[in-house]
Amino acid sequence: MKFAHLHTHTIFSIKDATAKSKDYVRLIHEYNSKSEHEIIALAASEHGNLFSMCKHYEACVTPLPNDPDKKTIKPLIANEIYHVDDLSKVSEYSYKERYHMPLIAKDDVGLKNLVKITTHSGINK
């Protein structure tokens, strides 16, 4: 069975994770070599930002140095946004009142939209 991890955090999600994308990729390659299941894609869905996007992409598409098959993992660019019911009152919502919603870019159009959404949320916190 092949599957994808759609909700992971890296060091760019402050207080939530201590791993780097390359650490996840290394562990995925180890897992894939020993398991009947195969992880084929990995999303870095940081909390409210896209800071890991470039390092995550690079880590996923760069084969490990000792891998003769030069296998890679599909990078999924994502962001775990915080949704509120009334944007005009966003500052009144506590952290727990903001719904968490991972958004994953499907293609270039989705990536552009994800960047727009992330920028908008950063400006209007």
C-alpha positions in Angstrom: 0.0 0.0 0.0 1.3 3.4 -0.9 0.4 6.5 1.1 1.3 10.1 1.8 1.8 12.0 5.1 -0.4 15.1 4.7 0.2 16.8 8.1 3.7 17.2 9.4 5.5 20.1 11.0 9.2 21.0 10.9 11.3 23.4 12.8 9.4 26.2 11.1 6.4 25.5 13.3 7.7 27.0 16.4 7.0 25.0 19.6 5.5 22.2 17.6 8.3 20.2 16.0 12.1 19.8 16.1 12.7 17.9 12.9 13.9 19.2 9.6 12.4 18.0 6.3 15.7 16.2 5.5 15.3 14.2 8.8 11.7 13.2 7.8 13.0 12.2 4.3 15.8 10.1 5.8 13.4 8.3 8.1 10.9 7.7 5.3 13.6 6.1 3.1 14.6 3.9 6.1 10.9 3.0 6.6 10.3 2.3 2.9 13.3 -0.1 2.7 11.9 -2.2 5.6 8.2 -2.1 5.1 5.6 -3.5 2.7 4.0 -0.1 2.7 5.6 2.8 0.9 5.4 6.5 1.8 5.4 8.3 -1.6 4.7 11.9 -0.6 5.3 14.2 2.3 3.6 17.5 3.2 5.2 20.1 5.4 2.1 21.9 6.7 3.6 24.5 9.0 1.4 26.6 11.3 0.5 29.7 9.4 3.5 30.0 7.2 5.4 28.6 4.2 8.9 29.2 5.6 10.0 25.5 5.0 8.8 25.4 1.4 12.2 25.6 -0.3 14.1 23.4 2.1 11.2 20.8 2.2 11.1 20.7 -1.6 14.9 20.3 -1.9 15.0 17.6 0.8 12.2 15.5 -0.9 13.6 15.7 -4.5 17.3 15.1 -3.6 18.2 11.4 -3.5 20.1 10.2 -0.5 23.9 9.9 -1.2 24.1 6.2 -0.5 20.9 5.2 -2.5 21.8 3.4 -5.7 18.2 3.6 -6.9 18.1 7.5 -6.5 14.6 7.3 -5.1 12.8 10.6 -4.2 9.6 11.5 -2.4 7.0 13.8 -3.8 7.0 17.1 -1.9 3.6 18.5 -1.0 3.6 22.2 -0.2 1.1 23.0 2.5 0.1 25.4 5.3 -2.0 24.8 8.3 -4.1 27.9 8.4 -6.3 29.2 11.2 -9.9 29.9 10.2 -12.2 32.2 12.1 -15.9 32.8 11.4 -15.6 36.7 11.4 -12.4 38.2 10.0 -13.4 41.6 11.2 -13.1 40.3 14.8 -10.0 38.1 14.3 -8.1 39.7 17.2 -10.9 38.7 19.6 -10.5 35.0 18.9 -8.4 33.0 21.2 -6.0 30.4 19.8 -8.4 27.6 20.7 -11.3 29.4 18.9 -9.3 29.4 15.6 -10.0 26.3 13.5 -7.0 24.5 12.1 -7.2 23.7 8.5 -4.4 22.2 6.4 -4.3 23.5 2.8 -2.2 21.5 0.3 -1.3 23.0 -3.1 -2.4 20.6 -5.9 -0.5 22.4 -8.7 1.0 25.8 -9.6 -2.3 27.6 -9.4 -2.9 26.1 -6.0 0.6 27.2 -4.9 -0.1 30.7 -6.0 -3.4 30.7 -4.1 -1.7 29.2 -1.0 0.9 32.0 -1.1 -1.9 34.6 -1.4 -3.9 33.1 1.5 -0.8 32.9 3.7 0.2 36.5 2.9 -3.3 37.7 3.6 -3.4 36.0 6.9 0.0 37.3 7.9 -1.0 40.9 7.2 -4.4 40.6 8.8 -3.7 38.8 12.1 
